[in-house]
Amino acid sequence: MSKARRKKTPVIPSTVMFDIPESYQQTLTTKRFLLIDLFLKRGQDRLLIFSSDQQLHLLFESTTIFMDGTFDITPAHFKQVYLIHTEKFGQGLPVAFCLLPNKRGKTYLELFERLKEQAIVMGKQFNPKRIIIDYEPGLLPVIQQEVSVFILIIHVQHA
């Protein structure tokens, strides 16, 4: 089983300049999944956003979103995997999976701008009333521009 999987899995790229195989750009039902593939700096920083149309509809209809990044599973050439969830039926549902090159405010702003553009394309608005985030200094000013109410969660580590 693992040999067969390895044959289908592409080689891990050595730079940020790589083509994304079609099988990673689509859902299992061949619908678009790769929403944004954008170079922020000349071949150095790349922003990838994965989300299906169904997930985007949930995102753009939601008044509350949850945003959080993780660093443990981040692929090479990216700084973090950033997830956006909405609340539906009392459950948190993942609606966007982002690969971010850094933790700068400009990058988070670009993420918001691209989602707003996609909302317009779909005849909707990306205008959450509340955003719940983990503490991230680069994100705070961007969030404060976007919403009037945000909840900041600060993790305290015990030694």
C-alpha positions as CSV (number, residue, x, y, z in Angstrom):
1,M,0.0,0.0,0.0
2,S,2.7,2.5,0.9
3,K,4.7,1.7,-2.2
4,A,1.7,2.4,-4.4
5,R,1.1,5.7,-2.5
6,R,4.7,6.7,-3.0
7,K,4.5,6.1,-6.7
8,K,1.6,8.6,-6.9
9,T,3.0,11.2,-4.5
10,P,5.1,13.8,-6.3
11,V,8.7,14.5,-5.2
12,I,8.9,17.2,-2.5
13,P,10.0,20.4,-4.3
14,S,13.4,22.0,-3.6
15,T,12.2,25.6,-4.1
16,V,9.0,27.5,-3.9
17,M,8.8,27.4,-7.7
18,F,6.9,24.2,-8.4
19,D,3.8,23.1,-10.3
20,I,0.9,21.8,-8.2
21,P,-0.3,18.5,-9.7
22,E,-3.9,18.6,-11.0
23,S,-4.9,15.9,-8.5
24,Y,-4.1,18.4,-5.6
25,Q,-6.0,21.3,-7.4
26,Q,-9.3,19.4,-7.4
27,T,-11.6,17.6,-5.1
28,L,-12.3,13.9,-5.6
29,T,-15.3,14.9,-7.7
30,T,-13.0,17.0,-9.9
31,K,-14.3,20.3,-8.7
32,R,-11.9,23.2,-8.2
33,F,-10.1,23.1,-4.8
34,L,-7.0,25.3,-5.3
35,L,-8.5,28.8,-5.1
36,I,-5.5,31.0,-5.0
37,D,-1.9,30.4,-6.1
38,L,-0.1,33.7,-5.8
39,F,3.6,34.8,-5.6
40,L,3.9,37.7,-3.2
41,K,7.5,38.5,-4.0
42,R,9.4,37.6,-7.2
43,G,9.6,33.9,-6.8
44,Q,10.3,34.0,-3.0
45,D,7.0,34.1,-1.2
46,R,4.0,32.1,-2.3
47,L,0.4,32.1,-0.9
48,L,-1.8,29.1,-1.5
49,I,-5.5,28.9,-0.6
50,F,-7.5,25.7,-0.9
51,S,-11.3,25.8,-0.6
52,S,-14.2,24.3,-2.5
53,D,-17.1,26.4,-3.7
54,Q,-19.3,24.7,-1.0
55,Q,-16.8,25.6,1.7
56,L,-16.6,29.2,0.4
57,H,-20.4,29.5,0.5
58,L,-20.3,28.5,4.2
59,L,-17.5,31.0,4.8
60,F,-19.2,33.9,3.1
61,E,-22.5,33.2,4.9
62,S,-20.9,33.0,8.3
63,T,-21.0,35.8,10.8
64,T,-18.4,34.2,13.0
65,I,-15.1,32.7,11.8
66,F,-12.2,31.1,13.6
67,M,-8.7,31.5,12.4
68,D,-5.6,29.6,13.5
69,G,-2.2,28.6,12.2
70,T,0.0,25.7,12.9
71,F,3.7,25.2,12.3
72,D,4.3,21.5,13.0
73,I,2.9,20.2,9.7
74,T,4.0,23.0,7.4
75,P,5.6,21.9,4.1
76,A,9.0,23.2,3.1
77,H,9.1,26.8,1.8
78,F,6.1,27.9,3.8
79,K,6.0,29.3,7.4
80,Q,2.6,28.0,8.5
81,V,-0.6,26.1,7.6
82,Y,-3.4,28.6,8.3
83,L,-6.9,27.3,8.8
84,I,-10.2,29.2,8.6
85,H,-13.3,27.6,10.2
86,T,-16.9,28.6,10.4
87,E,-19.6,27.6,12.9
88,K,-22.5,25.6,11.6
89,F,-25.0,23.4,13.6
90,G,-22.8,24.0,16.7
91,Q,-19.8,22.5,15.0
92,G,-16.6,24.1,13.7
93,L,-16.2,23.4,10.0
94,P,-13.0,23.9,8.1
95,V,-13.6,26.1,5.1
96,A,-10.2,27.3,3.9
97,F,-6.7,25.7,4.1
98,C,-3.9,28.2,3.5
99,L,-0.2,27.9,3.1
100,L,1.5,31.2,4.2
101,P,5.1,32.1,3.5
102,N,5.4,34.3,6.7
103,K,3.5,35.9,9.6
104,R,3.6,39.4,8.3
105,G,0.6,41.7,8.3
106,K,0.9,42.2,4.5
107,T,0.4,38.5,4.0
108,Y,-2.7,38.3,6.2
109,L,-4.1,41.4,4.5
110,E,-3.5,39.7,1.1
111,L,-5.4,36.6,2.4
112,F,-8.4,38.8,3.4
113,E,-8.3,40.7,0.1
114,R,-8.3,37.6,-2.0
115,L,-11.2,36.1,0.0
116,K,-13.1,39.4,-0.5
117,E,-12.5,39.3,-4.2
118,Q,-13.7,35.7,-4.4
119,A,-16.8,36.6,-2.5
120,I,-17.6,39.3,-5.1
121,V,-17.0,36.8,-7.9
122,M,-19.6,34.5,-6.2
123,G,-22.1,37.3,-5.7
124,K,-21.5,37.4,-2.0
125,Q,-19.6,39.4,0.6
126,F,-16.9,38.3,3.0
127,N,-17.9,40.4,6.0
128,P,-17.7,38.4,9.2
129,K,-19.0,40.1,12.3
130,R,-16.7,38.2,14.7
131,I,-13.3,36.7,14.2
132,I,-11.8,34.4,16.9
133,I,-8.0,34.2,16.6
134,D,-5.0,33.0,18.4
135,Y,-2.5,35.7,19.3
136,E,-0.5,36.6,16.2
137,P,1.1,40.1,16.2
138,G,1.0,40.5,12.4
139,L,-2.7,39.5,12.2
140,L,-4.0,41.8,14.9
141,P,-3.9,45.1,12.9
142,V,-5.5,43.4,9.9
143,I,-8.3,41.9,12.0
144,Q,-8.9,45.3,13.7
145,Q,-9.5,46.8,10.2
146,E,-11.9,44.0,9.2
147,V,-14.2,43.7,12.2
148,S,-15.3,45.6,15.2
149,V,-15.5,42.5,17.4
150,F,-12.7,40.0,17.7
151,I,-11.9,37.5,20.4
152,L,-8.2,37.0,21.1
153,I,-7.2,33.7,22.6
154,I,-3.8,33.6,24.3
155,H,-2.2,30.3,25.1
156,V,-0.2,30.2,28.3
157,Q,2.6,27.6,28.4
158,H,3.5,26.0,31.7
159,A,7.2,25.2,32.2
